[in-house]
Amino acid sequence: MFRNPTMGQLVEISGFDPFRGPWEHTAFIPTPLPEAEPVLDGTTHRAVAAAGRALASLDATARRLPNPYLLRMPSLRREAQATSALEGTYAPLAEVLTADDEFPATAEMAEILNYVAMASIGFDWVQQERPLTLGLLEDLQGRLMRGTPLESESGRLRTGQVVIGRREGADRDLTPIEAARFVPVPPGDQLRAGVETLLDWIGTDHTDRIDPVVVAGMAHYQFETLHPFRDGNGRLGRYLIVLTLLRTGLLSEPTLTVSSWFEARRSDYYDALLGVSTDGDWDTFLTFFAHGLAEAASTTQRQMLALVGVQDELREQVRGSRLRSAHALSVVDLAVAHPSFTVRSVERETGVSYGRANSLVSQLVDLGVLAEVGRGPAARRFAAPEVLRVLLASA
């Protein structure tokens, strides 16, 4: 399958399967990314340019908002649901949006919410203008896998061989590694060197040599091909797309949600990644990738504007009511920034007593601005139905 030797090398590996005995096979080690942009055709350049315009428009919209940070958490929860679904961990978006961070109802929900916590750590790191390091990457993966069966094997580069997928029509008598669709770098020094080289490449200023959209796409390909961790590589790799766009300055606020588009086209996504390794086909992958970013940016921008519109409508509804609390509008903002919350959240946000916060929430429920959406082990949870309607509209 590997027809373009410039993309990497095949190395012999061996091991022992407890059911089928010893095996010998081959793994792929990708060549470090080049310092110049690959030669791309006109179709790819047009797709990349369109993605750049869509991302710039999204960022311009975010910059015009009084407080773009308000939209970070709704975006993160949507992305957490979609990126986890791509890896087989699924929960309905409505449940993810209203889940209790401290007391997730299921193991699947806990793993999905791990993504939200992990993403917040990485965004804070990059916005402090700190470079991406292997230590950060290991910390992020460890946070992503907290509380899962693989937690003890997480937070560090993998020490064992992993495989990706299963070839169509593979003989049932083959070991999992022999039947795999792709076998990434074996563990050890070559894997560590590959990851460190990639992080150095991401940290390099590619201005005037490589388009920022292409930088993000190439970095994503390389990470997924290295597959450096025991688990969580897909989720972490798609998260790095947004981190890379933040580092290149194409985005200033991490509101972009990319995984829904890839999830709807997962077979094409996996085929396009593999095509770079086997044939050096950057055009197919980068065109696919750019189309995904352009559509994701446009969708995120529409949702951002819709949420701002709902925020204005809810504020007007409160102003037109008999509710005269000076903190009511702060609760509206809280309901936009956090798809669901508790009375304790209102207490912290407004600085009023718990009793006053509870009364304020009850009055907003009576107005129809808020509604109770669940009762966790510790407290009732509330949400603004109109905010949830916007967030679920394109699910």
N, C-alpha and C positions, 0 to 999 in steps of 0.2 A: 504493500500500500504506500510506502514512504518513497515517493518518486523524486523528491527535491532534497538532495543531501545538504544544501546550504541552510536548511531550516533546523537541522539538529543531527544528532547521531543516535544510532541504535546500539545498545550495550547488552551483553548477555547477563542474565540473572538466573538464579536457581533457588529452589526451596523445597519444602516438604509439606504435602497436604495430608492431614490426618486420615482422610478417607481413601485417597487415591495414590498416596505415596509420593516419591520424589518427582519434581518437575524441573524443566529447563525452559526458559522463555527469553523474551527480549523486551527491554524498556526504552523509552524515548527521552533523550535529554535535549531540550531546545537550545539553539544557539542564542547567546545574549542578544538583546534587541539592538538594532543599529542606531547610530547617531544621526542618520539622515532618514527622511521619509521614504518608504518603499515607493517604487515606480507604480503609480496608480492610473487607471484609465479615466476618461472624462466623466463617465457615469458616477464613478466613486467620488471624484472631486465635487461634482454637483450635489451629491447626497451629503457629503461632509460640510459643504458650504451652507446647505439648507439647515442642517443640524445646528451649525454655529449661529445662524440667524435666529432660530427658534429658542436656543438657550439664552442668547443675548436679550431677546424680547422677554423671556421669563424673568431674567435677572433685573431688567429695567422695571418691570412691573413690581417685583419684590422691593426694589429700592424706593419706589414711589409710595409704598405703604407706610403709614405712621409707625407700625410695629410689625415687621415681617416675621419676627421671632414667634408671634402668636400662631403662625401656621406651621411651625416646625413639627410639633407633636402629632397633629392629624396626619401630616405627610408620612411621618415615621411609622405610625401604626398601619397605614395602608401598605407601605413598603414592606414592613415586617410580615404582614399576612401574605403578600404576593411572593416574596422571595422564599419564604418557608414552604409555601405550596409547591414551588418548583422542585424542592428537595424532598417532597413527600410528607411534610408536616403540615396538616391542614386544619384550619378552623374557619368558620364563616366570618366574613369581614365584620358583620354587625356585632358578633361576639367579641372580636378582637378590639373593636373600637370602644366597647363598654366594659372590657375586662378590668378586674382589680389588679393593679401592679403587685401589691403585697400578698394577695391571696388568690393566685390564678386557679381556676377551677379544675384544670386538667394538666397532665404532664405536657401535652402538646401546646397548650396555651402558655405554660411557663417558658417553654423553649422559644415560642414566637416572641414573647415579651423580653426574653434575653436579648433579642436583636435590638430592640428599642434602647435598652440600657447600654449595649455595646456601641451603638451608633452615636449616642450622646457623648460617650467618652472620646471617640475619635474626632467628632466635630469640634469639641472643645480644644483638643490637641492641635488640630490644624489651624483653627482660628487664633491660636496663640503663636502661629507661624513657626511651630516646631517641626523639624524634619521627620518624615516617616522612617521608623527604625524597626529592626527585627524584634526588639523588645516590645514595642508598641503592638506590632502585628500579633505576637504571641499572647499579649495581654487581651487584645480584642477577641481572639479566637477562644481563649480561656473563658472570658465573660460570656461569649455566645453559647458555650457548652455547659455552663454552670447548671448543676442539678440534673444533668442527663446521665445515662449509663456510661458515657465516654468521658465524663469529667476528669477521671484520674489520668487519662491519656491526653488531656488537652492542655493548652497554655504553653506548648512547646512544639517545635517541628516534629513531625512524625518519625518514629524509630522503626517502622515496619513498612513493607510494600503495600500499596493500595492499587486498586484497579477501578476503571470507570466503565460502567455499562456492561452489556453482553452483546456480542455479535449476533446479528440475525442469522438463524440457521446453524448456530454453533452446536457441535455434537454434545449430547448430554453426558457423555463419558469423560469430557474434558474437565480439568480442574478449573475453578473460577478464573484464575489468572490466564489460562490458555484460551478460555472462551471470551475473555474481556474484549470490549470494543477498543479500549485504549489503556496502555500501561505507562504511567508517568515515571518520572525520575526515581531511582531507588533511594532509600534513605542514606544519610551520611554526608560527607563533605561536599559532594557535588550538588546535593539538594540545598544545603546551607549557602554555598557559594552562589547558586542560581538565584535564591531569594534575595541575598544581600546585593547582588549585582542589579537585580530588578529595582530594588528600593533606591539604589544610587541613581539609576536611570530616571526614575520618576522624579527624584530631587534635582535633576539637571535642568537647567533652563534651555528649553528647546525652541525658544522664540526664533522666528525667521528660518527655522529648519524643518519643523514638524508642526502641523496644525494641532491646536489643543484637543480637538475631537479625535484626531488620529492618535495622539498621545494616550488619551484615555482608552481607546480601543486596543492599541498595541499592549498597553500595560495589563489590561483585562485578559487578553489572550495569554500573555506570558504567565500570569498568576495561575490561571486555570490549568495551563499545561504543566506547570511545575507541581500543582496540587500538593502544597507543602504540609498540610495537616491531616490528621486522622479522619476528621469530619469537619463540616462547616465551610469547605472551600468554595462552594457555589455561592452561598450567602455572603461570605466575606469578600469574594471576588467582585460580586455585583456592587457591594457597598463601596469598594475601592474605586469604582467608576466615579461616584459622587465626590469622594475625597480627592481624587485626581483633578476633577473639574474645579474644585475649590482651590487646589494648590496652583493651578494654571491661571486662576483669576477669571475663568469663564463664568463661574458662579460665585456669588458673594454670600448667599444664604442657602443652606442645604434643604430646599423644599422639593427637589426633583425626586420623583418616584419612577424607577426604571423597570422593575421586575414584572409588573403586570403585562407589559408588552412582550417581554421575553417568554413569560409563562404561556401566553396564548400561541406561541410559535416555537415551543421548546425543541421539536425535532429539527427545525431549520437552524435554530441557535446552536445545537450541539454539532450538527453537520458542518456549519460554517466554521466553528472553532477547529474541528478536526481537519478541515480542508487546508488551513494554514500550515499545520504540521506536515501533512502528507504531500501537498503540492505547492506550498508557498503562495496559496491563493488569498492574498490580502484583500483583493478587490471584492470578492464575494462577502468575506467577513466584515470588512469595514463599511461596505454599502449597507449590509444588514444592520450593523451596529449603529450607523448614522441615522438610518430610517427610524430605528428604535428610539434614539435620543430625541430626534425631532418630534416624533409623536408623543413621547413621554413629556417633553417640555410643553407642548401645546395643551395636552390634557391637564398637566399640573397648573398651567397658567389659567385655564378656564375655571378649574376648581378653586384656585386662589381668589379669583375675582368673584366667583359665586359665594365663597365664604365671607368675603368682605361685604358683599351685598347683604347677606343674611345678618351679619354683625350690625350693619347700619339699620336694618329693619327692626331687629330686636331692641336696639337702643331707642329707636323712635317709639316702639310699642311701650317701653318702660316710661319714657318721658311723657307719653300721652295718658298714662294711667294715674291712679291716685297714690301710687307708691312713691314716697318722698325720701327714701333712703339715699344718702349720698354714695353708698357703696353698691347700689343695684347695678350700675353700669359696669363696675369692676367684675361683678359676677357674670355679666353677659360676656365680657372679654375672656373670663376664665372658661366659660362654656365653649367658646370658639377655639381657644388654645388647647383645651383638654376635652376630647370627645365625651369623657365621663369623669365624674369627680364626686367627692363626698362633702359633707358639711364641714368636716375638719379642713378640707382643702380651702373652703370659703373662709373659714376662720383664719387660716394662715395668710391667705391672699389679701384679706381686707383689714386684718388686725383687730376685728371686733371679737366679742366674747362668743363662746360656742352657742349659747342660748340665742343671741342676736343673729348669728349666722344661720341657725336653724330656722328662726322666724323669717329671715329674709328669703331663704330657699323656699319655704312654704308659700310665701306671698308670690314668688315668681312662678311656682307651680300653679297656683290659682289663676294667674294671668295667662297661663299656657306657654310661657317662655321656656320653662323647664318641665321635665317629667321624670318620675322615678323609673329607672331602667333595670334595677336589680338590687338584691340584698346580699352582700357578701358576709363572710363570717364576722366581720368587725363592724360594718356600717352599711347604710343604704347608699346607693349610687344614683346620681342624677345626670341628666344630659339635656341639651336643647334639641328637641325633635327636628327642627329645621336645619340645624348643623348636621345631624346624622343623615338627613335626607340628601344633602349636598354630597357628603362623603360617600354615600352608597349609590349615588346616581350613576356613576360610570363603572361600578363594580361588575 
